[in-house]
């Protein structure tokens, strides 16, 4: 899949949802956040069907990533199991967080 790159930069801003391919095996999702200035951010994922009729991310069931919750510095991590969507949200601050997601997996024969 193509990399997803987005930026959040003020209080309570939430990025668009990156929709993953749940049928790719093995699941390998790289997460990277690059901080500029002062910002507190959290990366979240969901198991909700983001394509369901009437689904809205604002009312979805989001889980905070265990190593990317309330962070203030540049970090990277991963998700090694299928999730349906990933996003980043700004909790506070005046800086910005550049968020990159790259999903790979499976093999080409």
N, CA, C and O atoms as a GROMACS GRO file, in nm:
protein
  436
    1UNK      N    1   0.085  -0.118   0.000
    1UNK     CA    2   0.000   0.000   0.000
    1UNK      C    3   0.089   0.124   0.000
    1UNK      O    4   0.205   0.119   0.041
    2UNK      N    5   0.033   0.232  -0.046
    2UNK     CA    6   0.106   0.358  -0.049
    2UNK      C    7   0.120   0.413   0.093
    2UNK      O    8   0.031   0.394   0.175
    3UNK      N    9   0.231   0.481   0.121
    3UNK     CA   10   0.245   0.544   0.252
    3UNK      C   11   0.138   0.650   0.273
    3UNK      O   12   0.092   0.714   0.178
    4UNK      N   13   0.099   0.668   0.397
    4UNK     CA   14   0.003   0.771   0.437
    4UNK      C   15   0.081   0.873   0.517
    4UNK      O   16   0.149   0.838   0.613
    5UNK      N   17   0.073   1.001   0.479
    5UNK     CA   18   0.145   1.106   0.549
    5UNK      C   19   0.047   1.220   0.576
    5UNK      O   20  -0.021   1.266   0.486
    6UNK      N   21   0.042   1.264   0.703
    6UNK     CA   22  -0.047   1.372   0.740
    6UNK      C   23   0.016   1.448   0.857
    6UNK      O   24   0.110   1.400   0.919
    7UNK      N   25  -0.036   1.566   0.886
    7UNK     CA   26   0.015   1.648   0.996
    7UNK      C   27  -0.100   1.696   1.083
    7UNK      O   28  -0.206   1.735   1.032
    8UNK      N   29  -0.079   1.692   1.215
    8UNK     CA   30  -0.170   1.759   1.309
    8UNK      C   31  -0.090   1.869   1.374
    8UNK      O   32   0.030   1.855   1.399
    9UNK      N   33  -0.158   1.981   1.403
    9UNK     CA   34  -0.080   2.093   1.453
    9UNK      C   35  -0.149   2.186   1.551
    9UNK      O   36  -0.099   2.296   1.574
   10UNK      N   37  -0.259   2.148   1.608
   10UNK     CA   38  -0.314   2.231   1.714
   10UNK      C   39  -0.400   2.147   1.807
   10UNK      O   40  -0.423   2.029   1.780
   11UNK      N   41  -0.447   2.206   1.913
   11UNK     CA   42  -0.518   2.132   2.017
   11UNK      C   43  -0.640   2.061   1.961
   11UNK      O   44  -0.718   2.119   1.886
   12UNK      N   45  -0.656   1.936   1.999
   12UNK     CA   46  -0.769   1.849   1.965
   12UNK      C   47  -0.793   1.832   1.814
   12UNK      O   48  -0.908   1.814   1.772
   13UNK      N   49  -0.690   1.838   1.736
   13UNK     CA   50  -0.700   1.808   1.594
   13UNK      C   51  -0.680   1.658   1.576
   13UNK      O   52  -0.589   1.599   1.634
   14UNK      N   53  -0.765   1.596   1.496
   14UNK     CA   54  -0.752   1.454   1.466
   14UNK      C   55  -0.732   1.439   1.316
   14UNK      O   56  -0.799   1.504   1.236
   15UNK      N   57  -0.638   1.353   1.278
   15UNK     CA   58  -0.610   1.333   1.136
   15UNK      C   59  -0.720   1.252   1.069
   15UNK      O   60  -0.804   1.193   1.136
   16UNK      N   61  -0.719   1.251   0.936
   16UNK     CA   62  -0.805   1.156   0.866
   16UNK      C   63  -0.765   1.014   0.904
   16UNK      O   64  -0.654   0.991   0.953
   17UNK      N   65  -0.853   0.920   0.882
   17UNK     CA   66  -0.826   0.779   0.915
   17UNK      C   67  -0.751   0.714   0.800
   17UNK      O   68  -0.791   0.725   0.684
   18UNK      N   69  -0.641   0.646   0.832
   18UNK     CA   70  -0.571   0.563   0.736
   18UNK      C   71  -0.637   0.426   0.741
   18UNK      O   72  -0.633   0.359   0.844
   19UNK      N   73  -0.696   0.384   0.631
   19UNK     CA   74  -0.764   0.255   0.625
   19UNK      C   75  -0.662   0.149   0.582
   19UNK      O   76  -0.599   0.162   0.478
   20UNK      N   77  -0.647   0.046   0.662
   20UNK     CA   78  -0.549  -0.058   0.635
   20UNK      C   79  -0.610  -0.170   0.552
   20UNK      O   80  -0.732  -0.180   0.537
   21UNK      N   81  -0.523  -0.254   0.499
   21UNK     CA   82  -0.565  -0.374   0.426
   21UNK      C   83  -0.561  -0.490   0.525
   21UNK      O   84  -0.454  -0.542   0.556
   22UNK      N   85  -0.677  -0.531   0.575
   22UNK     CA   86  -0.682  -0.636   0.677
   22UNK      C   87  -0.657  -0.775   0.619
   22UNK      O   88  -0.645  -0.872   0.694
   23UNK      N   89  -0.648  -0.786   0.488
   23UNK     CA   90  -0.627  -0.916   0.426
   23UNK      C   91  -0.480  -0.943   0.392
   23UNK      O   92  -0.447  -1.050   0.341
   24UNK      N   93  -0.393  -0.847   0.419
   24UNK     CA   94  -0.250  -0.866   0.394
   24UNK      C   95  -0.190  -0.948   0.507
   24UNK      O   96  -0.210  -0.916   0.625
   25UNK      N   97  -0.117  -1.052   0.473
   25UNK     CA   98  -0.056  -1.136   0.576
   25UNK      C   99   0.089  -1.163   0.538
   25UNK      O  100   0.116  -1.196   0.422
   26UNK      N  101   0.181  -1.150   0.627
   26UNK     CA  102   0.160  -1.102   0.764
   26UNK      C  103   0.135  -0.951   0.764
   26UNK      O  104   0.171  -0.880   0.670
   27UNK      N  105   0.074  -0.904   0.871
   27UNK     CA  106   0.048  -0.762   0.886
   27UNK      C  107   0.172  -0.694   0.943
   27UNK      O  108   0.222  -0.733   1.049
   28UNK      N  109   0.221  -0.595   0.873
   28UNK     CA  110   0.336  -0.516   0.918
   28UNK      C  111   0.304  -0.370   0.891
   28UNK      O  112   0.301  -0.326   0.776
   29UNK      N  113   0.279  -0.294   0.997
   29UNK     CA  114   0.244  -0.154   0.983
   29UNK      C  115   0.345  -0.071   1.061
   29UNK      O  116   0.354  -0.082   1.183
   30UNK      N  117   0.421   0.012   0.990
   30UNK     CA  118   0.518   0.100   1.053
   30UNK      C  119   0.454   0.234   1.081
   30UNK      O  120   0.380   0.288   0.998
   31UNK      N  121   0.481   0.288   1.199
   31UNK     CA  122   0.427   0.417   1.242
   31UNK      C  123   0.543   0.508   1.278
   31UNK      O  124   0.633   0.468   1.351
   32UNK      N  125   0.541   0.631   1.229
   32UNK     CA  126   0.647   0.726   1.260
   32UNK      C  127   0.586   0.863   1.284
   32UNK      O  128   0.500   0.908   1.208
   33UNK      N  129   0.631   0.930   1.390
   33UNK     CA  130   0.586   1.064   1.421
   33UNK      C  131   0.708   1.153   1.438
   33UNK      O  132   0.799   1.120   1.514
   34UNK      N  133   0.711   1.264   1.366
   34UNK     CA  134   0.819   1.361   1.377
   34UNK      C  135   0.760   1.491   1.432
   34UNK      O  136   0.673   1.552   1.371
   35UNK      N  137   0.810   1.530   1.549
   35UNK     CA  138   0.758   1.647   1.620
   35UNK      C  139   0.840   1.771   1.586
   35UNK      O  140   0.963   1.766   1.582
   36UNK      N  141   0.771   1.881   1.562
   36UNK     CA  142   0.832   2.012   1.548
   36UNK      C  143   0.768   2.104   1.652
   36UNK      O  144   0.646   2.115   1.656
   37UNK      N  145   0.848   2.167   1.733
   37UNK     CA  146   0.795   2.255   1.836
   37UNK      C  147   0.747   2.175   1.956
   37UNK      O  148   0.807   2.073   1.992
   38UNK      N  149   0.639   2.222   2.016
   38UNK     CA  150   0.585   2.159   2.137
   38UNK      C  151   0.445   2.107   2.108
   38UNK      O  152   0.354   2.184   2.078
   39UNK      N  153   0.429   1.975   2.118
   39UNK     CA  154   0.298   1.913   2.095
   39UNK      C  155   0.291   1.783   2.175
   39UNK      O  156   0.391   1.715   2.195
   40UNK      N  157   0.171   1.750   2.219
   40UNK     CA  158   0.143   1.623   2.286
   40UNK      C  159   0.045   1.550   2.195
   40UNK      O  160  -0.059   1.604   2.159
   41UNK      N  161   0.079   1.427   2.156
   41UNK     CA  162  -0.002   1.354   2.058
   41UNK      C  163  -0.026   1.210   2.103
   41UNK      O  164   0.045   1.158   2.189
   42UNK      N  165  -0.126   1.148   2.043
   42UNK     CA  166  -0.158   1.007   2.065
   42UNK      C  167  -0.195   0.944   1.932
   42UNK      O  168  -0.275   0.999   1.856
   43UNK      N  169  -0.138   0.827   1.904
   43UNK     CA  170  -0.175   0.749   1.786
   43UNK      C  171  -0.279   0.647   1.831
   43UNK      O  172  -0.265   0.584   1.936
   44UNK      N  173  -0.384   0.631   1.752
   44UNK     CA  174  -0.495   0.541   1.786
   44UNK      C  175  -0.525   0.448   1.670
   44UNK      O  176  -0.495   0.478   1.554
   45UNK      N  177  -0.586   0.333   1.704
   45UNK     CA  178  -0.632   0.240   1.601
   45UNK      C  179  -0.771   0.190   1.638
   45UNK      O  180  -0.813   0.201   1.753
   46UNK      N  181  -0.840   0.135   1.538
   46UNK     CA  182  -0.975   0.085   1.561
   46UNK      C  183  -0.995  -0.049   1.490
   46UNK      O  184  -0.931  -0.077   1.389
   47UNK      N  185  -1.084  -0.129   1.546
   47UNK     CA  186  -1.128  -0.253   1.483
   47UNK      C  187  -1.266  -0.234   1.419
   47UNK      O  188  -1.321  -0.328   1.361
   48UNK      N  189  -1.322  -0.112   1.429
   48UNK     CA  190  -1.452  -0.081   1.369
   48UNK      C  191  -1.447  -0.099   1.218
   48UNK      O  192  -1.342  -0.081   1.156
   49UNK      N  193  -1.560  -0.134   1.159
   49UNK     CA  194  -1.573  -0.140   1.014
   49UNK      C  195  -1.588   0.003   0.964
   49UNK      O  196  -1.698   0.059   0.966
   50UNK      N  197  -1.479   0.062   0.919
   50UNK     CA  198  -1.481   0.202   0.877
   50UNK      C  199  -1.560   0.224   0.748
   50UNK      O  200  -1.587   0.338   0.710
   51UNK      N  201  -1.598   0.115   0.680
   51UNK     CA  202  -1.681   0.125   0.560
   51UNK      C  203  -1.830   0.102   0.588
   51UNK      O  204  -1.911   0.107   0.495
   52UNK      N  205  -1.865   0.078   0.712
   52UNK     CA  206  -2.005   0.054   0.747
   52UNK      C  207  -2.090   0.179   0.721
   52UNK      O  208  -2.044   0.291   0.740
   53UNK      N  209  -2.211   0.156   0.678
   53UNK     CA  210  -2.302   0.266   0.653
   53UNK      C  211  -2.323   0.346   0.781
   53UNK      O  212  -2.355   0.289   0.886
   54UNK      N  213  -2.306   0.476   0.773
   54UNK     CA  214  -2.327   0.563   0.888
   54UNK      C  215  -2.208   0.575   0.983
   54UNK      O  216  -2.215   0.649   1.081
   55UNK      N  217  -2.099   0.503   0.954
   55UNK     CA  218  -1.982   0.511   1.043
   55UNK      C  219  -1.920   0.650   1.037
   55UNK      O  220  -1.901   0.706   0.929
   56UNK      N  221  -1.887   0.704   1.153
   56UNK     CA  222  -1.812   0.829   1.160
   56UNK      C  223  -1.697   0.810   1.259
   56UNK      O  224  -1.717   0.757   1.368
   57UNK      N  225  -1.578   0.853   1.223
   57UNK     CA  226  -1.463   0.838   1.313
   57UNK      C  227  -1.485   0.904   1.449
   57UNK      O  228  -1.433   0.857   1.550
   58UNK      N  229  -1.560   1.013   1.452
   58UNK     CA  230  -1.580   1.084   1.578
   58UNK      C  231  -1.652   0.999   1.682
   58UNK      O  232  -1.632   1.018   1.802
   59UNK      N  233  -1.735   0.905   1.638
   59UNK     CA  234  -1.808   0.821   1.734
   59UNK      C  235  -1.756   0.677   1.736
   59UNK      O  236  -1.819   0.589   1.794
   60UNK      N  237  -1.641   0.655   1.672
   60UNK     CA  238  -1.583   0.521   1.665
   60UNK      C  239  -1.522   0.476   1.797
   60UNK      O  240  -1.507   0.555   1.891
   61UNK      N  241  -1.486   0.349   1.802
   61UNK     CA  242  -1.418   0.291   1.919
   61UNK      C  243  -1.269   0.289   1.891
   61UNK      O  244  -1.221   0.204   1.817
   62UNK      N  245  -1.197   0.382   1.951
   62UNK     CA  246  -1.054   0.398   1.927
   62UNK      C  247  -0.974   0.350   2.046
   62UNK      O  248  -1.012   0.372   2.161
   63UNK      N  249  -0.862   0.282   2.017
   63UNK     CA  250  -0.771   0.234   2.120
   63UNK      C  251  -0.639   0.309   2.105
   63UNK      O  252  -0.585   0.320   1.995
   64UNK      N  253  -0.588   0.362   2.216
   64UNK     CA  254  -0.459   0.431   2.212
   64UNK      C  255  -0.347   0.330   2.193
   64UNK      O  256  -0.344   0.226   2.260
   65UNK      N  257  -0.255   0.358   2.102
   65UNK     CA  258  -0.139   0.272   2.081
   65UNK      C  259  -0.054   0.273   2.209
   65UNK      O  260  -0.024   0.381   2.260
   66UNK      N  261  -0.016   0.157   2.262
   66UNK     CA  262   0.050   0.152   2.392
   66UNK      C  263   0.182   0.231   2.403
   66UNK      O  264   0.214   0.279   2.512
   67UNK      N  265   0.256   0.244   2.296
   67UNK     CA  266   0.383   0.317   2.308
   67UNK      C  267   0.380   0.454   2.241
   67UNK      O  268   0.481   0.524   2.237
   68UNK      N  269   0.263   0.493   2.188
   68UNK     CA  270   0.251   0.624   2.125
   68UNK      C  271   0.133   0.703   2.183
   68UNK      O  272   0.056   0.766   2.110
   69UNK      N  273   0.121   0.699   2.315
   69UNK     CA  274   0.013   0.769   2.386
   69UNK      C  275   0.072   0.883   2.467
   69UNK      O  276   0.168   0.865   2.543
   70UNK      N  277   0.014   1.002   2.451
   70UNK     CA  278   0.058   1.122   2.523
   70UNK      C  279   0.208   1.145   2.510
   70UNK      O  280   0.277   1.169   2.609
   71UNK      N  281   0.257   1.136   2.388
   71UNK     CA  282   0.400   1.156   2.360
   71UNK      C  283   0.428   1.301   2.323
   71UNK      O  284   0.340   1.372   2.273
   72UNK      N  285   0.552   1.345   2.346
   72UNK     CA  286   0.590   1.483   2.316
   72UNK      C  287   0.714   1.492   2.229
   72UNK      O  288   0.757   1.602   2.192
   73UNK      N  289   0.774   1.378   2.195
   73UNK     CA  290   0.894   1.377   2.112
   73UNK      C  291   0.871   1.288   1.990
   73UNK      O  292   0.774   1.212   1.984
   74UNK      N  293   0.961   1.297   1.894
   74UNK     CA  294   0.954   1.212   1.775
   74UNK      C  295   0.972   1.066   1.814
   74UNK      O  296   1.061   1.034   1.894
   75UNK      N  297   0.889   0.978   1.760
   75UNK     CA  298   0.894   0.836   1.795
   75UNK      C  299   0.850   0.754   1.676
   75UNK      O  300   0.787   0.804   1.583
   76UNK      N  301   0.885   0.624   1.682
   76UNK     CA  302   0.829   0.530   1.586
   76UNK      C  303   0.791   0.402   1.658
   76UNK      O  304   0.842   0.372   1.766
   77UNK      N  305   0.702   0.327   1.596
   77UNK     CA  306   0.656   0.200   1.652
   77UNK      C  307   0.595   0.120   1.538
   77UNK      O  308   0.619   0.149   1.421
   78UNK      N  309   0.515   0.019   1.574
   78UNK     CA  310   0.453  -0.064   1.472
   78UNK      C  311   0.326  -0.129   1.526
   78UNK      O  312   0.299  -0.127   1.646
   79UNK      N  313   0.252  -0.187   1.434
   79UNK     CA  314   0.137  -0.270   1.467
   79UNK      C  315   0.155  -0.397   1.385
   79UNK      O  316   0.174  -0.391   1.264
   80UNK      N  317   0.150  -0.511   1.451
   80UNK     CA  318   0.176  -0.638   1.381
   80UNK      C  319   0.054  -0.728   1.375
   80UNK      O  320   0.066  -0.850   1.358
   81UNK      N  321  -0.064  -0.670   1.388
   81UNK     CA  322  -0.188  -0.745   1.377
   81UNK      C  323  -0.287  -0.658   1.300
   81UNK      O  324  -0.274  -0.536   1.297
   82UNK      N  325  -0.387  -0.722   1.238
   82UNK     CA  326  -0.478  -0.643   1.155
   82UNK      C  327  -0.568  -0.551   1.236
   82UNK      O  328  -0.636  -0.593   1.329
   83UNK      N  329  -0.566  -0.424   1.197
   83UNK     CA  330  -0.660  -0.325   1.248
   83UNK      C  331  -0.726  -0.262   1.127
   83UNK      O  332  -0.675  -0.274   1.015
   84UNK      N  333  -0.837  -0.195   1.147
   84UNK     CA  334  -0.910  -0.142   1.031
   84UNK      C  335  -0.879   0.004   1.001
   84UNK      O  336  -0.898   0.049   0.889
   85UNK      N  337  -0.833   0.077   1.101
   85UNK     CA  338  -0.802   0.217   1.078
   85UNK      C  339  -0.703   0.268   1.181
   85UNK      O  340  -0.696   0.219   1.293
   86UNK      N  341  -0.625   0.370   1.139
   86UNK     CA  342  -0.524   0.431   1.226
   86UNK      C  343  -0.534   0.582   1.208
   86UNK      O  344  -0.559   0.631   1.098
   87UNK      N  345  -0.513   0.654   1.319
   87UNK     CA  346  -0.512   0.801   1.311
   87UNK      C  347  -0.420   0.857   1.420
   87UNK      O  348  -0.376   0.784   1.509
   88UNK      N  349  -0.392   0.984   1.411
   88UNK     CA  350  -0.318   1.054   1.515
   88UNK      C  351  -0.402   1.172   1.561
   88UNK      O  352  -0.472   1.234   1.481
   89UNK      N  353  -0.394   1.202   1.690
   89UNK     CA  354  -0.465   1.320   1.740
   89UNK      C  355  -0.370   1.404   1.823
   89UNK      O  356  -0.283   1.353   1.893
   90UNK      N  357  -0.390   1.532   1.814
   90UNK     CA  358  -0.314   1.628   1.892
   90UNK      C  359  -0.389   1.651   2.023
   90UNK      O  360  -0.508   1.683   2.021
   91UNK      N  361  -0.321   1.634   2.136
   91UNK     CA  362  -0.384   1.654   2.266
   91UNK      C  363  -0.366   1.796   2.318
   91UNK      O  364  -0.456   1.851   2.382
   92UNK      N  365  -0.250   1.855   2.290
   92UNK     CA  366  -0.223   1.992   2.334
   92UNK      C  367  -0.095   2.041   2.266
   92UNK      O  368  -0.022   1.963   2.205
   93UNK      N  369  -0.070   2.170   2.278
   93UNK     CA  370   0.054   2.227   2.227
   93UNK      C  371   0.033   2.319   2.110
   93UNK      O  372  -0.078   2.337   2.060
   94UNK      N  373   0.142   2.378   2.067
   94UNK     CA  374   0.138   2.472   1.955
   94UNK      C  375   0.227   2.428   1.840
   94UNK      O  376   0.236   2.497   1.738
   95UNK      N  377   0.294   2.314   1.854
   95UNK     CA  378   0.380   2.262   1.749
   95UNK      C  379   0.302   2.176   1.651
   95UNK      O  380   0.180   2.188   1.638
   96UNK      N  381   0.375   2.088   1.583
   96UNK     CA  382   0.309   1.999   1.488
   96UNK      C  383   0.370   1.860   1.496
   96UNK      O  384   0.482   1.841   1.544
   97UNK      N  385   0.294   1.762   1.448
   97UNK     CA  386   0.339   1.623   1.442
   97UNK      C  387   0.314   1.571   1.302
   97UNK      O  388   0.199   1.564   1.258
   98UNK      N  389   0.420   1.536   1.232
   98UNK     CA  390   0.412   1.475   1.099
   98UNK      C  391   0.401   1.325   1.120
   98UNK      O  392   0.490   1.264   1.179
   99UNK      N  393   0.292   1.265   1.072
   99UNK     CA  394   0.261   1.124   1.096
   99UNK      C  395   0.269   1.047   0.966
   99UNK      O  396   0.204   1.082   0.868
  100UNK      N  397   0.349   0.940   0.965
  100UNK     CA  398   0.363   0.855   0.848
  100UNK      C  399   0.328   0.711   0.884
  100UNK      O  400   0.372   0.660   0.987
  101UNK      N  401   0.247   0.647   0.800
  101UNK     CA  402   0.209   0.507   0.816
  101UNK      C  403   0.248   0.434   0.688
  101UNK      O  404   0.214   0.478   0.578
  102UNK      N  405   0.319   0.323   0.703
  102UNK     CA  406   0.352   0.240   0.587
  102UNK      C  407   0.313   0.097   0.621
  102UNK      O  408   0.359   0.040   0.720
  103UNK      N  409   0.226   0.038   0.538
  103UNK     CA  410   0.184  -0.100   0.558
  103UNK      C  411   0.246  -0.187   0.450
  103UNK      O  412   0.240  -0.156   0.331
  104UNK      N  413   0.305  -0.297   0.495
  104UNK     CA  414   0.359  -0.395   0.401
  104UNK      C  415   0.320  -0.533   0.450
  104UNK      O  416   0.261  -0.546   0.558
  105UNK      N  417   0.353  -0.633   0.375
  105UNK     CA  418   0.322  -0.769   0.417
  105UNK      C  419   0.299  -0.856   0.296
  105UNK      O  420   0.291  -0.808   0.183
  106UNK      N  421   0.290  -0.983   0.321
  106UNK     CA  422   0.271  -1.076   0.212
  106UNK      C  423   0.398  -1.084   0.129
  106UNK      O  424   0.501  -1.029   0.166
  107UNK      N  425   0.389  -1.151   0.018
  107UNK     CA  426   0.506  -1.162  -0.069
  107UNK      C  427   0.461  -1.165  -0.213
  107UNK      O  428   0.346  -1.198  -0.245
  108UNK      N  429   0.554  -1.131  -0.298
  108UNK     CA  430   0.528  -1.133  -0.442
  108UNK      C  431   0.595  -1.258  -0.497
  108UNK      O  432   0.714  -1.280  -0.474
  109UNK      N  433   0.521  -1.339  -0.568
  109UNK     CA  434   0.579  -1.462  -0.624
  109UNK      C  435   0.624  -1.440  -0.766
  109UNK      O  436   0.675  -1.533  -0.829
   0.00000   0.00000   0.00000
